[in-house]
Amino acid sequence: EKLILLEIETTIMKINRLATNFQYPLITRENYLFGSQQVVGTVLRPDGDWRPYLPPQELQRRNGIESSSCFIEAQQHSLATILEEQFNLKDQNYSARFNFIFAQGTPSGGDPLKGAQTFRDYGLIPDSMLPFSDKIKSWEEFNSFKDGYEDQCLFFGKQWREKWNPKYDIAIQREETVKIKYQKLREVLKYCPPPVSVFAWAEENGLYVKPSDAIDNHLVELVYIDNQNCPYIWDTYSPFLKKLSPYYNFDFGLRLTIERNTTKKQLSFIQKILDLMKNLLTLLIKKKQYN
């Protein structure tokens, strides 16, 4: 029996090495890098611990259908976590299907940079508008507006985008040393729970590890790094909260930030206040000159 179990585990490991729903992106000079000051952001959690603000549990594989949508969902979870901590908007749950479609997702996943850009181009919509429900019977149906109204989804996405301004930059890259990566990630965690790439999954003694010959094939939300340099991540496979081995070597990571857009009404009000202050200052100057 032990031999059979070992063969099964070995087979699963081989399948996992071949399967992927995270694709390492092509990084160009135009991509923003953490620390370049092109995306500033605000320090929100000086201790880098986002575990009190975890988003709703969400499976990316349902009814035998693998959506390969982690490169979208991990980033949506990061934004939802920030919105709860910073703006007290609890348990925001967004449709992965909506952004997956525009990010040109495939059965083998997609590019996280393209995924992040869809948040800026199309916004986000509630999961209830385009859910991964039991009515979805295939990956092709997941990658469509089946049981949803495309025009309505686009309208709500635009409404969300007019209210919110999400931004992203690259936190860590494959060629950096583990030491440099962890220095950066500890700093990034002060701003957001960054989406990071992992190998899904290999477990030893209760910790999830990365085999020496493994390639990252999954994107998750990093929510904490403890004093022993063990990362904690929020996943789209059960168990959702996982503890990884010390100095787990992530290949890739992003930083996300989000802020409210200033509306035209707010700008108009601010301009009125400025005009009033200008008029009062002019009156005071004239009065002083008269005296």
C-alpha positions as CSV (number, residue, x, y, z in Angstrom):
1,E,0.0,0.0,0.0
2,K,2.8,2.4,0.8
3,L,4.4,1.7,-2.5
4,I,1.2,2.4,-4.3
5,L,0.7,5.7,-2.4
6,L,4.3,6.7,-3.3
7,E,3.7,6.0,-7.0
8,I,0.5,8.0,-6.9
9,E,2.2,11.0,-5.2
10,T,5.1,10.8,-7.7
11,T,2.6,10.8,-10.6
12,I,0.8,13.8,-9.1
13,M,4.1,15.6,-8.7
14,K,4.9,15.0,-12.4
15,I,1.5,16.2,-13.5
16,N,1.9,19.4,-11.4
17,R,5.3,20.1,-13.0
18,L,3.7,20.0,-16.4
19,A,0.5,21.9,-15.4
20,T,0.4,25.6,-15.0
21,N,-2.1,28.4,-14.6
22,F,0.6,31.1,-14.0
23,Q,2.7,32.2,-17.0
24,Y,5.9,34.1,-16.2
25,P,5.4,37.5,-18.0
26,L,7.6,39.2,-20.5
27,I,9.1,42.1,-18.5
28,T,10.0,45.2,-20.6
29,R,11.5,48.6,-19.8
30,E,8.0,50.0,-19.8
31,N,7.0,48.0,-16.8
32,Y,7.1,49.8,-13.5
33,L,9.4,48.3,-10.8
34,F,8.9,48.5,-7.0
35,G,11.2,51.3,-5.7
36,S,11.3,53.3,-8.9
37,Q,8.8,55.8,-7.4
38,Q,6.6,55.5,-10.5
39,V,3.9,53.9,-8.3
40,V,4.2,55.5,-4.9
41,G,1.5,54.0,-2.7
42,T,0.8,54.4,1.0
43,V,2.2,52.3,3.9
44,L,-0.9,50.6,5.4
45,R,0.4,47.7,7.5
46,P,3.8,48.6,9.1
47,D,4.0,45.1,10.6
48,G,3.3,43.5,7.2
49,D,0.5,41.2,8.6
50,W,-2.6,41.1,6.5
51,R,-4.1,38.0,8.0
52,P,-6.9,39.8,9.8
53,Y,-8.3,41.0,6.5
54,L,-8.5,37.9,4.4
55,P,-11.0,37.9,1.5
56,P,-13.8,35.2,1.1
57,Q,-12.7,31.7,0.3
58,E,-12.9,31.0,-3.4
59,L,-12.1,27.8,-5.4
60,Q,-10.7,28.2,-8.9
61,R,-11.5,24.5,-9.6
62,R,-15.2,23.6,-9.4
63,N,-17.3,20.6,-10.6
64,G,-14.2,19.1,-12.2
65,I,-13.5,22.2,-14.2
66,E,-10.1,23.9,-13.8
67,S,-10.5,27.6,-14.6
68,S,-6.7,28.4,-14.6
69,S,-7.7,31.8,-13.3
70,C,-5.3,32.1,-10.4
71,F,-3.4,34.9,-12.2
72,I,-6.6,37.0,-11.9
73,E,-8.0,35.8,-8.6
74,A,-4.8,36.2,-6.5
75,Q,-4.7,39.9,-7.6
76,Q,-8.4,40.4,-7.0
77,H,-7.9,39.0,-3.5
78,S,-5.0,41.4,-2.9
79,L,-7.2,44.4,-3.9
80,A,-10.1,43.1,-1.8
81,T,-7.8,42.8,1.2
82,I,-6.6,46.3,0.8
83,L,-10.1,47.7,0.4
84,E,-11.1,46.0,3.7
85,E,-8.1,47.3,5.6
86,Q,-8.0,50.8,4.2
87,F,-11.6,51.6,3.4
88,N,-13.5,49.1,5.6
89,L,-15.2,47.5,2.6
90,K,-15.4,43.9,3.9
91,D,-15.4,40.7,1.9
92,Q,-15.4,42.2,-1.6
93,N,-15.8,39.3,-4.1
94,Y,-15.1,40.1,-7.7
95,S,-15.8,38.1,-10.9
96,A,-12.6,36.3,-12.1
97,R,-14.4,35.4,-15.3
98,F,-14.8,39.1,-16.3
99,N,-11.2,40.0,-16.1
100,F,-10.0,36.6,-17.3
101,I,-11.8,37.1,-20.6
102,F,-10.1,40.5,-21.3
103,A,-6.7,39.2,-20.1
104,Q,-6.8,36.6,-22.9
105,G,-6.6,33.8,-20.4
106,T,-6.1,30.2,-21.7
107,P,-6.6,26.7,-20.3
108,S,-2.9,27.0,-19.2
109,G,-3.5,30.3,-17.3
110,G,-2.2,33.7,-18.2
111,D,0.1,36.6,-17.8
112,P,-0.3,38.4,-14.4
113,L,0.7,41.8,-16.0
114,K,-2.1,41.5,-18.6
115,G,-4.4,40.5,-15.7
116,A,-3.5,43.6,-13.7
117,Q,-3.9,45.9,-16.7
118,T,-7.5,44.7,-17.1
119,F,-8.3,46.2,-13.7
120,R,-7.3,49.6,-15.1
121,D,-8.9,49.1,-18.5
122,Y,-12.2,47.4,-17.6
123,G,-12.5,47.7,-13.8
124,L,-13.9,45.0,-11.6
125,I,-17.5,43.7,-11.2
126,P,-19.2,41.8,-8.4
127,D,-18.9,38.0,-8.7
128,S,-22.7,37.7,-8.7
129,M,-22.8,39.3,-12.1
130,L,-20.6,36.7,-13.8
131,P,-20.0,33.8,-11.3
132,F,-18.2,30.5,-11.6
133,S,-21.5,28.8,-10.8
134,D,-22.7,25.2,-11.2
135,K,-24.2,26.2,-14.5
136,I,-20.7,26.4,-16.0
137,K,-20.0,23.0,-17.5
138,S,-16.7,23.6,-19.4
139,W,-13.6,25.9,-19.5
140,E,-15.0,27.4,-22.7
141,E,-18.2,28.5,-20.8
142,F,-16.1,29.9,-18.0
143,N,-14.2,32.0,-20.6
144,S,-17.4,33.6,-21.9
145,F,-20.3,35.8,-20.8
146,K,-22.6,32.8,-20.4
147,D,-25.5,33.6,-18.0
148,G,-24.3,37.2,-17.8
149,Y,-25.0,40.3,-19.8
150,E,-21.9,41.6,-21.4
151,D,-23.1,45.2,-21.8
152,Q,-24.2,45.3,-18.2
153,C,-20.9,43.9,-17.0
154,L,-18.9,46.4,-19.0
155,F,-21.1,49.2,-17.6
156,F,-20.6,48.2,-14.0
157,G,-16.8,47.7,-14.6
158,K,-16.6,51.2,-16.0
159,Q,-18.6,52.5,-12.9
160,W,-16.1,50.8,-10.6
161,R,-13.1,52.2,-12.5
162,E,-14.5,55.7,-12.3
163,K,-14.6,55.3,-8.5
164,W,-11.3,53.5,-8.0
165,N,-7.8,53.8,-9.4
166,P,-5.8,50.6,-9.1
167,K,-2.1,50.6,-9.9
168,Y,0.6,47.9,-10.1
169,D,4.3,47.4,-10.3
170,I,6.7,44.5,-10.2
171,A,8.0,43.6,-6.8
172,I,10.4,40.7,-7.4
173,Q,11.8,38.9,-10.4
174,R,13.1,35.4,-11.1
175,E,16.8,36.3,-11.4
176,E,17.1,38.0,-8.0
177,T,18.6,36.2,-5.0
178,V,16.3,34.9,-2.3
179,K,17.8,37.3,0.2
180,I,17.0,40.3,-2.0
181,K,13.5,39.0,-2.7
182,Y,12.7,38.7,1.0
183,Q,14.1,42.2,1.7
184,K,11.8,43.6,-1.0
185,L,8.8,41.4,0.0
186,R,8.9,42.5,3.6
187,E,8.9,46.1,2.4
188,V,6.1,45.5,-0.1
189,L,4.0,43.9,2.6
190,K,3.8,47.3,4.3
191,Y,1.8,48.5,1.3
192,C,-0.2,45.5,0.2
193,P,-0.5,41.7,0.3
194,P,1.4,41.0,-3.0
195,P,0.4,38.3,-5.5
196,V,3.4,35.9,-5.8
197,S,4.1,32.9,-7.9
198,V,4.5,29.4,-6.3
199,F,4.8,25.7,-7.2
200,A,1.5,24.1,-6.4
201,W,1.8,22.0,-4.3
202,A,4.4,19.8,-2.4
203,E,4.1,19.4,1.4
204,E,6.7,18.2,3.9
205,N,6.0,18.0,7.7
206,G,3.1,20.5,7.5
207,L,4.9,23.1,5.4
208,Y,4.6,23.6,1.7
209,V,7.9,23.4,-0.1
210,K,9.3,24.0,-3.5
211,P,11.3,21.1,-5.0
212,S,14.7,22.1,-6.4
213,D,13.7,21.3,-10.0
214,A,10.2,22.8,-9.8
215,I,8.9,25.8,-11.9
216,D,6.3,28.1,-10.5
217,N,2.9,27.3,-11.9
218,H,0.4,29.2,-9.7
219,L,-0.3,32.7,-8.3
220,V,-1.4,33.3,-4.7
221,E,-1.8,36.2,-2.3
222,L,1.1,36.6,0.2
223,V,-0.3,37.9,3.5
224,Y,2.6,37.6,6.0
225,I,6.2,36.5,6.6
226,D,7.0,35.5,10.2
227,N,10.2,35.8,12.2
228,Q,11.5,32.5,10.8
229,N,11.0,33.7,7.3
230,C,8.1,31.4,6.7
231,P,5.6,33.0,4.3
232,Y,1.8,32.6,4.7
233,I,-0.3,32.7,1.6
234,W,-4.1,32.8,0.7
235,D,-4.8,30.3,-1.9
236,T,-7.6,29.3,-4.3
237,Y,-7.2,25.6,-3.4
238,S,-8.0,24.1,0.0
239,P,-6.6,24.6,2.6
240,F,-6.8,28.3,1.7
241,L,-4.3,29.6,4.3
242,K,-1.0,27.8,3.8
243,K,2.3,28.1,5.6
244,L,5.4,27.7,3.4
245,S,8.9,26.6,4.2
246,P,11.5,29.2,5.3
247,Y,12.8,31.4,2.4
248,Y,10.4,29.8,-0.1
249,N,11.8,31.0,-3.4
250,F,9.1,32.8,-5.3
251,D,9.9,33.4,-8.9
252,F,7.7,36.5,-9.3
253,G,5.7,39.1,-7.4
254,L,3.6,42.2,-7.9
255,R,2.6,45.1,-5.7
256,L,-0.9,46.5,-6.0
257,T,-2.2,49.8,-4.8
258,I,-5.7,51.4,-4.9
259,E,-7.1,54.8,-4.2
260,R,-10.3,56.6,-4.7
261,N,-10.6,58.7,-7.8
262,T,-11.5,62.4,-7.3
263,T,-14.8,63.0,-9.0
264,K,-15.8,66.0,-11.0
265,K,-18.2,67.0,-8.2
266,Q,-15.4,66.9,-5.7
267,L,-13.1,68.9,-8.0
268,S,-15.8,71.5,-8.4
269,F,-16.3,71.7,-4.6
270,I,-12.6,72.0,-4.0
271,Q,-12.3,74.7,-6.7
272,K,-15.2,76.7,-5.0
273,I,-13.3,76.6,-1.7
274,L,-10.1,77.7,-3.4
275,D,-11.9,80.6,-5.1
276,L,-13.5,81.6,-1.8
277,M,-10.2,81.6,0.0
278,K,-8.7,83.6,-2.9
279,N,-11.5,86.2,-2.7
280,L,-11.1,86.5,1.1
281,L,-7.3,86.9,0.8
282,T,-7.9,89.6,-1.8
283,L,-10.3,91.5,0.5
284,L,-7.9,91.2,3.4
285,I,-5.0,92.6,1.3
286,K,-7.2,95.5,0.0
287,K,-8.3,96.3,3.6
288,K,-4.7,96.3,4.8
289,Q,-3.7,98.6,2.0
290,Y,-6.6,100.9,2.7
291,N,-5.7,101.1,6.4
